[in-house]
């Protein structure tokens, strides 16, 4: 029972400390779940992010569910999800109640500007960490460049890019016959 409570409290803490969405939470996940708890590795987190991006729902919530499930099965997945979502629901509900009265105040506008800047820095930190983990060889870099150009220059749908990159990854990175699994 103690392990379930620890799981819930840990994800409540993540829910309180995480601002800016799924990618902005990677530094907090790294500190709390990888370094402090040892519940997962950065490679597993990147795999969970990959799966969470192609499944319905919010990336951060899906990540919480995956790690909770890994730790303590279905109940762990549910507790981790509730723990992560609950602080946000309380926070957003409180803001929604109060914001309509204070949204036009300059101090509130300035605070939101500062928060956006901090979230941008967290996302940039995450992107740098993800890039370091993704480019394991020149083939990864080529797939990245192709996907980036198709997205940025020709605005190809992200769904098509993910599917195409997955299929390309199957072709390029699968072991040749006799090399292993």
Secondary structure, DSSP 8 states (H G I E B T S, - for coil): -HHHHHHHHHHHHHHHH--SSTGGGHHHHIIIIIIIS----HHHHHHHHHHHHHSSS-HHHHHHHHHHHHHHHHHHHHHHHHHHHHHHHHHHHHHHHHHHHHTTSHHHHHHHHHHHHHHHHHHHHHHHHHHHHH-SSHHHHHHHHHHHHHHHTT---HHHHHHHHHHHHHHHHS--TTS--
